[in-house]
């Protein structure tokens, strides 16, 4: 998910195999962070659609946004093979979310990318602009543990130690964008989810 402009430095899709080992139950992750069946959802920085497919199985509708068109095409194939057609795929920069989507949504999901955003409050404000009042912004992050401790299939995985974020750091960045923290959930073995609600105007 590295932007052509370097938007998400140090962030990318994993090698085949270990992603599935790390996330054997993506539907369970989505339930933990508050996804509901009646929601219109944006999967922001959706990559190859590993979570997009599961969102589509639950939500009313999902919009997958990524800056990498090749990854979006992989996601499109993944959903088509599973006969999930309640999804739109949009290639673009996450900062431009309000220009890419012409209506407000109930839920924005962002996994394994927030640590690499150069201007985190700016992204939070952009997400706020596309959420209905009270809508949710769920951020799934690696815990701020040394990379050598977060092994998958016997190898250290995830972003570099120095760019990982604590829940407190995520909270501080997002609340500058006019959100309030709802709660934080543990997502074993190495992640947590921070769930924020958009303040009503």
N, C-alpha and C positions, 0 to 999 in steps of 0.2 A: 504493500500500500504506500510506497514511497512516491510522493508527488514528483512530477517532472521538474517542479521548481524547488525541490528539496523540502516540501512542506512537512513531511513526517520523516525526519532524519532518524536512522537507526530502527526503523520499523518496516517490516516486510512480511509477506506470507511465508509460512514455514515450509520446510521440505515435506514431500508427501509421506504420510505414515504417522509421524509423531503428533500431528494436529489431532488426528482421530484418537490417539492414545491419551492425549491430554484432556480432550473434551468428549468422552464417550457418551455423555448424556447432555447434549446441548439444550434439549427441551427442558430438562431440569434446571439448568442455569437460567433460562428465560422465565420460568415460573418463579424462581427465587427473586428475580429483580422486578417482578410486578407485571409481566405481560398478561393481558386479558383477551378474551375471545372477541370482544366487540371493538377492539382498538384499530385505528389506522396508525401505521407504524413506519418510521424511517429507520432502516439499518444503515447507519452512517459508517463509511469506510468498510463496506461490506465484504471486500475481498472476493474470495471464490464462492461465497454463498453458504458456508458451513452453518452459520446461524440463520441466514436468510430463509433457507428451506424450512427450518423449524418454526420460525416466526410465521411464515406463510401458512403452515398447518394449523396455527392457532388463531392468528389475527384476522380481522376483517379484510385488511389490505396491507401490503408492505411495499415500500419504495426502497430499493437498494441503490445506494449512492457510493461510487468509488471513483478515484481519479484514473484508475488503470482499466482501460477498456477490455484488455485481454482477460483480466480477472472477472470482469462483469460477464463476459461471454461464457466463461466457465460456470459462473453462477446461473446464468440463463439456462444452460444445458442441464445443470443439476436439477433445477426446478421443473423443467419440462419433462425430464425423465421420470420424475415423481408425480407428474400430472398436477402440478401446482401452478395455476395460472393467475392467481390474485396478486401479481407482483409486476411492478414497473422497474426498469433498470435505467439509471441515469449516470452518465459519465460526467464528472465535474469535481471541483474543489469544495471541500467541506465548508470552508468559510463562506461560500456562495449559496448555502443551502436555501436561503429565502428566495433567491433568483431561480433556483433549480426546481422548486416545488411551489405550485401556485395556490395551495390551500394549507390550512393549519392541520396538525395531526395530534394524536393523543399521547404518543410515545416515541422517543428517540433512543435508539440503542447504539452504543459505541463500545466495541471490545478491542482491547490490546492496541490502542492507538493514542490515547490521550497523553501518555508520557512523551510522545514525540511531537506534540503540537507546539510550535514556537510561541504563539500568543494564545494561551489557554482562555483567559477571560474574553477575548474576542470571539473565540469559537463558542463559548457558553452564551454570549449575547446573540450570536447568529442562531443557535439552537432555540433560544428563548423566543425569537421572532417567529418561529414556525410552529410553536406549540400552542395549543389551546390553553386558556387559563386553567391552572391545576394539572396540566399535562406533565408527564414524567420524562426525565432524562436519566437514563441508566448508563453508568460508566463501569466497565469491567476492566480491572487492572491487575497486573502482577504485583504481589506484595514486594515491599522494598527490602528484599533479602538478597544476599550475594548470589550472583548468577550461578556460581558453582554449586550452590545448594538446591537449585531448582532443576532437577534432572528429569528427563523424560526418555524412556527407553535407553537408559544408561548414559545419556549425554546431557551436559548443561544446556538449558534452553531459555529462551526469552530475551528481553532487551538487556543491554549492558547494565551492570549494577548501578552506575552513577546516574542513569536517567530514570530509574524506577521511582515511584511516588508513594508516599504514605497516604492513607485515607485523609489525614489532616491537611496535607498539601493539596489534594484534589478538592477538598471542601473549600479551602481558602480561595482557590482559583475560580471555581464554579460560582460561588456565592457573590463574587464580584459582578457576575452576569445576571443578578437579580433572581437567583434561585434560593430555595430553602432546602436544607437536607432533611429527607424523610427518614432514611435509615441506611445502615451499612450491613451487608450480609457476607458471610464467609462462603467462598466457593473453592472447596478443596481440589487439588492439594496446594495450589500456590497463588490463588487469586482471591480478590474480594470484589464486591459490587457496591458502588455508591449510588443511591437512588435519590434524585432531587426532584422537587416539584416547582413548576413555574408559578411565581407569585402572580396573583390577579392584579390587573391594572386598576 
